[in-house]
Structures are given as structure tokens and as C-alpha cells.
Amino acid sequence: MLGSSSSSHQHKNNKDLDSRRSIAMRQLLTAAQLISQSDLSAANHLISILSSNSSAYGDSSERLVHSFTKALSLRLHYHQWFMKTPIYNINIYNDQYDSVLQSSYLSLNKITPFIRFSQFTANQAILEVIDHQQNIHIIDFDIMLGVQWPPLMQAISNHYPPPTLRITAIGTNLNTLRRTGDRLSKFAHSVGLKFSFYPLLLPNTNNETLTVDHLINHLSDVLLLPNETLAVNCDFYLHRHLNNRDKLCLLLSKIKSMKPRVVTLSEQEAYHNSPIFLSRFMEAMKYYTAVFESLEATLPPNSRERVEVEQVWFGKEIADIVAEEGDCRSERHERFRSWEVMMARVLLRLHYPCEGYKLEVIDDSFFLGWGNQSLFSVSSWR
């Protein structure tokens, strides 16, 4: 009887916990709805309740509520003060913030497969096209700490004779670029690889249109040697420029004109680019629920790295998606199909620069047309 009573008590506790989680999730959605309806007083009251009842150290649901509540609070602050600059990113360009962000990135790389999955897969694609090539040039958009490249450098150092590797590294922090170049140079020396590193510094700005213009101009200055095999790596970078698709297409056309043997693209498989706040909020809730649950399942409750990753790395993303609007938003993730269509359109415009051609995707098939009339279709069958 005692065992049965204990089991019943545990079952009741679990039901109460599930009920509290469900209530918190509903309150979170209600707060977002109130903000979207400009009922700021009611939203502020509900956010205060959520803030006092959530923690960065609870279970995955509680931590998720905590992160989204902070983001909603920032958005509420935005509405109340009519701020025109990115709220979450006020100090984003100082060295102290960069250090915190880099630490969270290393923790993310250590405790999850997300970064390593994308970088390992991209490296395999690059290795396939540079096999038996003696002069290799990689242009890396937003190289950060360069953790992607030591495994590739190790792999090609075993070739005989070992090739020469040149990396053009794009970034916005000169100190980080220099430190990354020094680390990669030391590693290349340790494995006997001929290596050179060229930093390409972009200005620190929240104006992504301006950044694309600078980027295109800087790419024109990149030295391309005729005997080199070129690879271009875009690791969680291009989504930041989706606020202006025409500019992004110009950038992609510029990359294409450099004639790389391969372009690797890694992106989050989510749609966080809706102009409608509530739609974006609900999509983000669904996406980051899965992210936080994966961290819950694979790490102990007291993991310092998990807290750092959730609060700094993913916290920054959530705050940007939820709190920002207009050109201030940079986390504009879109799904693979969107990038697939965009790449196809760039190729179409590059070879046939006429606005009359239209490309559509319907039921996993591509349709090429003129005006509103479809002319050709391409599909694959298994």
C-alpha cells in the first residue's frame, strides 16, 4: 500500500508540473498576442508574472519561458520608448561582448552536434572538389574562431605532396581575425602545411544593406590566382542579409562570378523571417522548444555550458527574432527550400538577365515560366 501511495503521489506531482508548464506556455503566447494588439499595460502585467515564475536553471520548458519572457520584455521596452536602434545589440561591438559571445560559441560547439554537423558536412564537400589540387583558396564568410578548418587542414596535410592552402577570412572584429589567423598558422605549421591567412575586415554596422555593398566591393579586391581551386564557405551567415533579397542576389552573383568549384551553405532549418510578429513568435517557440529539449536530454541539470549556450547564444537569437523589427532584425532564418529557389534564380538571372522569367517550386518540382505562364518543369523520381 505504501508503494502504491508513493507512486500515486509522484504521478500527481508530475501532473501538477505539466499543468504549470502548460499554463506558462499559454501565458507566454497571450503576452505576445497582447503586444501585437498594442495592449501594453496588460502585456507588462503578464510578463511580470512570467518573469517571477521562470528561471534560467529550471527544466527545458521553464528555461524556454525565461528566454522568451526576456525577449518579450525587450520588445515591450521597444514599444514604450519607440527606440530606432537594435535593443539587444547596444553593446554588441565592444570587445567584452565579443569575448562572451565567443565563449558561448565554443560551448555550443562542445556540447551540441549543431556546429560540427554543419562544418563537417561542408568540409567533406570541399575535400571532394580539392582532391589532388595543389593550390587551394577558401573564402570564409564570418570565420569567427576558425574552428572549422583544423580538421580539413589535417586531412589535406596527408596528401603527397601536401598542397598550399590560402584562407581569406571575413569578419567585423580585427582582433578576432588576427587571433584566428595566428592559431590557424600555428596549427598549419604543426602539420607541415604551407598556409597563408588574409583577413578581410568589414565595418561594424547594423545596416545590412551597407554591409552587403561593402562586402561586394571587398570581394572585388580579393586576389584570385589562375592556378588555385576556389571554395566559398557560408556558415550561418547569409540569412542576415535577407532583409534585401535584391542585394543578396547581387552578392550571390558576385560569388558565382568568382568561379568557385564549390559553395557551401549552412543555415537553420526554420522560418524566422515573417514580417508578422505573432507568426514569427510562434515559429520561434516551436523551433527553440526542440533545441532546449535536445539540450535537456543530453546535459546534466547543473551544466554551466548549457546555461551559457541557452542564455547567450540562443538568447541573442531569440531576442533578435522576438524583440526587433524592420531592418534591425538580423536573425532572418529561412528553410532549405527558400535557399534552393534563391540559388536557382541567381543562376537564371546571371545567364538570362531578364525580369520576365519566373521560377516557382510546386510539390518538390521546379517550374520555369514567362510572366504568368509556366513553360517547363523539372522533377525527380525514385
PELIN-V497498 format. One record per residue. RES is the residue in three letters. PSI is psi in whole degrees, 0 to 359 (none if undefined). D_CENTER is the distance of its C-alpha to the mean C-alpha in Angstrom with 2 decimals. Layout:
# PELIN-V497498
RES	PSI	D_CENTER
RES	PSI	D_CENTER
This chain:
# PELIN-V497498
MET	321	53.98
LEU	317	52.13
GLY	319	49.34
SER	320	49.09
SER	318	48.95
SER	318	46.18
SER	319	44.11
SER	319	44.71
HIS	318	43.68
GLN	320	40.38
HIS	319	39.74
LYS	318	40.43
ASN	319	38.07
ASN	319	35.23
LYS	319	36.04
ASP	320	36.09
LEU	315	32.68
ASP	322	31.21
SER	317	32.97
ARG	320	31.54
ARG	314	27.96
SER	319	28.65
ILE	316	30.22
ALA	319	27.33
MET	318	24.83
ARG	320	27.30
GLN	322	27.80
LEU	313	24.10
LEU	320	24.05
THR	318	27.37
ALA	318	26.14
ALA	319	23.33
GLN	319	26.06
LEU	320	28.39
ILE	319	26.00
SER	334	25.42
GLN	4	29.24
SER	25	29.63
ASP	75	31.68
LEU	328	30.39
SER	312	33.31
ALA	322	32.91
ALA	317	29.12
ASN	320	29.75
HIS	315	32.36
LEU	322	30.15
ILE	324	27.23
SER	319	29.87
ILE	314	30.95
LEU	321	27.46
SER	320	26.85
SER	340	30.15
ASN	2	29.62
SER	163	26.15
SER	153	25.02
ALA	358	22.17
TYR	14	24.53
GLY	206	25.60
ASP	180	24.57
SER	321	21.17
SER	316	22.31
GLU	320	23.68
ARG	323	20.64
LEU	313	18.48
VAL	319	21.17
HIS	312	21.20
SER	317	17.54
PHE	329	17.85
THR	318	21.29
LYS	318	20.13
ALA	319	17.66
LEU	323	20.60
SER	320	22.86
LEU	318	20.80
ARG	320	20.89
LEU	318	24.60
HIS	321	25.11
TYR	313	23.53
HIS	318	26.03
GLN	325	28.93
TRP	359	28.60
PHE	46	27.22
MET	143	24.84
LYS	2	23.50
THR	156	21.05
PRO	126	17.73
ILE	308	19.04
TYR	340	16.50
ASN	22	16.00
ILE	317	19.74
ASN	26	19.83
ILE	336	16.37
TYR	10	18.02
ASN	159	20.72
ASP	327	21.00
GLN	316	21.39
TYR	319	18.04
ASP	320	16.42
SER	317	18.41
VAL	316	17.30
LEU	319	13.56
GLN	322	14.33
SER	318	16.47
SER	327	13.94
TYR	317	11.60
LEU	321	14.83
SER	319	15.67
LEU	317	12.49
ASN	330	13.40
LYS	318	16.95
ILE	353	17.07
THR	160	14.60
PRO	0	14.32
PHE	305	10.55
ILE	314	9.98
ARG	324	13.53
PHE	311	13.44
SER	318	10.96
GLN	322	12.77
PHE	316	16.16
THR	318	15.92
ALA	318	14.93
ASN	321	17.78
GLN	319	20.17
ALA	321	19.70
ILE	317	20.36
LEU	326	23.30
GLU	323	24.87
VAL	342	25.24
ILE	4	26.30
ASP	129	28.89
HIS	11	32.24
GLN	140	30.91
GLN	340	32.32
ASN	114	30.13
ILE	135	26.35
HIS	124	23.96
ILE	127	20.17
ILE	119	18.12
ASP	114	14.79
PHE	120	12.35
ASP	67	11.08
ILE	337	12.97
MET	243	12.69
LEU	0	15.27
GLY	21	15.80
VAL	347	15.90
GLN	333	15.19
TRP	332	18.50
PRO	317	21.41
PRO	320	21.59
LEU	319	21.77
MET	319	24.25
GLN	318	26.29
ALA	314	26.47
ILE	342	27.71
SER	341	30.08
ASN	352	32.09
HIS	153	32.90
TYR	125	36.37
PRO	153	36.69
PRO	139	33.31
PRO	174	31.35
THR	132	30.22
LEU	132	26.48
ARG	130	25.10
ILE	124	21.53
THR	115	20.56
ALA	124	17.75
ILE	134	15.90
GLY	177	15.02
THR	0	16.23
ASN	112	18.17
LEU	322	21.28
ASN	317	22.22
THR	317	18.99
LEU	316	19.39
ARG	316	23.02
ARG	320	22.56
THR	316	20.05
GLY	319	22.62
ASP	316	25.42
ARG	316	23.93
LEU	324	23.20
SER	318	26.68
LYS	320	28.36
PHE	317	26.75
ALA	319	27.80
HIS	322	31.27
SER	336	31.50
VAL	9	31.04
GLY	36	33.20
LEU	131	30.67
LYS	122	31.30
PHE	141	28.20
SER	148	27.31
PHE	126	24.32
TYR	111	23.80
PRO	138	21.49
LEU	102	20.43
LEU	127	19.97
LEU	153	18.46
PRO	147	19.72
ASN	112	18.04
THR	149	17.75
ASN	0	16.03
ASN	98	17.58
GLU	330	14.98
THR	316	18.01
LEU	320	19.76
THR	317	16.92
VAL	318	16.98
ASP	314	20.77
HIS	318	20.75
LEU	314	18.42
ILE	317	20.76
ASN	318	23.74
HIS	323	22.56
LEU	331	21.86
SER	337	25.47
ASP	354	26.63
VAL	131	25.03
LEU	120	27.96
LEU	118	28.00
LEU	140	30.89
PRO	336	32.67
ASN	8	33.01
GLU	147	29.33
THR	120	26.94
LEU	135	23.64
ALA	141	20.17
VAL	129	16.97
ASN	121	13.66
CYS	93	10.31
ASP	104	7.72
PHE	49	4.01
TYR	312	6.24
LEU	336	8.39
HIS	336	7.01
ARG	341	8.14
HIS	12	11.50
LEU	359	12.14
ASN	341	14.60
ASN	92	17.00
ARG	327	17.02
ASP	317	20.21
LYS	319	18.86
LEU	320	15.87
CYS	325	18.57
LEU	319	20.61
LEU	316	17.94
LEU	323	17.64
SER	321	21.44
LYS	316	21.74
ILE	316	19.73
LYS	322	21.97
SER	342	25.03
MET	354	24.41
LYS	53	25.22
PRO	151	22.76
ARG	333	23.83
VAL	145	20.32
VAL	121	16.84
THR	136	14.03
LEU	121	10.79
SER	132	7.99
GLU	156	5.64
GLN	139	5.64
GLU	77	9.34
ALA	163	9.92
TYR	92	11.54
HIS	28	10.62
ASN	16	12.21
SER	138	15.80
PRO	348	18.10
ILE	117	19.99
PHE	311	19.06
LEU	321	20.61
SER	317	18.96
ARG	319	15.48
PHE	314	16.68
MET	321	18.10
GLU	319	15.17
ALA	321	13.01
MET	314	16.06
LYS	315	16.30
TYR	309	12.78
TYR	341	12.82
THR	314	16.48
ALA	321	15.77
VAL	311	13.30
PHE	324	16.01
GLU	323	18.74
SER	322	17.46
LEU	323	17.52
GLU	320	20.91
ALA	339	22.32
THR	355	21.56
LEU	150	22.18
PRO	157	25.32
PRO	329	25.65
ASN	20	26.19
SER	118	23.23
ARG	320	22.32
GLU	321	19.09
ARG	316	18.00
VAL	317	18.91
GLU	314	17.05
VAL	315	13.72
GLU	316	14.29
GLN	327	15.72
VAL	298	13.80
TRP	300	10.20
PHE	331	9.85
GLY	320	12.64
LYS	316	10.99
GLU	313	8.25
ILE	317	11.37
ALA	320	13.52
ASP	315	11.65
ILE	319	11.56
VAL	317	15.11
ALA	331	16.90
GLU	161	16.04
GLU	162	17.51
GLY	217	18.02
ASP	348	16.78
CYS	340	15.75
ARG	135	12.62
SER	336	9.47
GLU	79	6.78
ARG	53	8.33
HIS	139	6.77
GLU	158	9.75
ARG	167	11.39
PHE	318	12.66
ARG	323	15.94
SER	317	14.81
TRP	324	13.50
GLU	315	16.70
VAL	318	18.85
MET	317	17.38
MET	319	18.03
ALA	321	21.45
ARG	323	22.24
VAL	314	21.52
LEU	320	23.94
LEU	313	26.38
ARG	327	26.43
LEU	319	26.69
HIS	332	29.77
TYR	79	31.19
PRO	63	30.30
CYS	134	31.89
GLU	352	30.37
GLY	333	32.68
TYR	140	30.72
LYS	139	28.42
LEU	130	26.01
GLU	156	25.30
VAL	122	24.04
ILE	122	26.39
ASP	49	26.59
ASP	16	24.62
SER	147	26.89
PHE	138	26.47
PHE	125	29.10
LEU	131	30.14
GLY	176	32.47
TRP	122	34.27
GLY	232	34.12
ASN	5	34.28
GLN	119	35.93
SER	137	34.11
LEU	322	35.75
PHE	154	34.10
SER	150	31.91
VAL	130	30.13
SER	163	29.43
SER	147	29.34
TRP	147	31.55
ARG	none	31.99
